[in-house]
Amino acid sequence: MIRAVFLGTGAIACPVMRAMETMPEVELLGLVSQPDRPSGRRMKIASTPTKALAVELELPVMQPERLRSDDTCLEWLKSLQLDIAVVMAYGQLLSPAVLEIPRHGCLNLHTSLLPKYRGAAPIQWAIWNGDCVTGVSLMKMDKGMDTGPVISTVKVPIQSDTSALILHDQLSEAAATLLQSALHDYIAGVMKPMPQSSNEVSHARKIEKEDGLMDWSQPAIVLDRQVRALWSWPGCYTDFEGSSGLRERLKIRAVKLSTISNARGNPGEILQSDKDGFKVLTGDGVLEIIEIQRQGGRAMPASAFLSGSPIRVGSLLGQG
């Protein structure tokens, strides 16, 4: 029996923890999660997704503010006589002292094909950069950020309409399947961790709110990927001239590439604005706006928005 503990916080990690609980060769002894935080408009304290699942599964839960300096949690982990610790979307870099506790080390499930997209936002950057495939890597952790040797990987295709939300769920399930297929063989010594190639390293920096600003001089295909990549957070946005004559902020929630060709004008110029929605000229090609949201309002189809807030043909988005 493999004595294991899980370290994870976000919803993407829940299928992995649930899979561990069902694996006959694993004895899941508890969860380490980040502390509960304020959430929602009213900023009420909410359980982390993994904690909510752990309560359902009747597992012990530890939530240290900083694991590396929390003696109570460290002593608890040592007392479990662990064979392995599995980590996914925990949110803290583990210290060497933590990495050395389990007999077979700590394994991390990272949502990219390492060494590509080490770092905080591999899902978003894979879509935004136009990759056709990504995946999940199971690696043995070392003191670096996603630098440990890789045990096994699984590939997941990225379609032309894949959003970060869709890919998040696909990778979550793929991670659970990967762990189920590889953990026993790793513990048995059948699967050996392989060092990452230093020549293929790339980094996926943290997404910032400012990344959502749309630059209409970019090609339509790049803007389409930006919207799909940042759908969950922070969302993509632009400015427009409202009926009052003042500039307003508009969140762009869904788009598609238009078949209009050889259009002329300035990037950000509205080429069509009617009951069917509106189309915008970009640095290369035309983008059709499908769903939008006024600041502080609800999301709606672009056609419904225009019926109450017309945007004239020839006006420019993103100016002002």
Helices and strands as residue ranges (DSSP letters): E 2-8, G 11-13, H 14-22, E 26-32, E 37-39, E 44-46, H 49-56, E 61-62, G 67-69, H 71-79, E 84-88, H 96-99, E 106-110, E 118-119, H 122-128, E 133-140, E 150-157, H 164-187, G 198-200, E 203-204, G 209-212, H 220-229, E 236-241, E 247-257, E 270-274, E 277-281, E 286-294, E 299-301, H 302-308
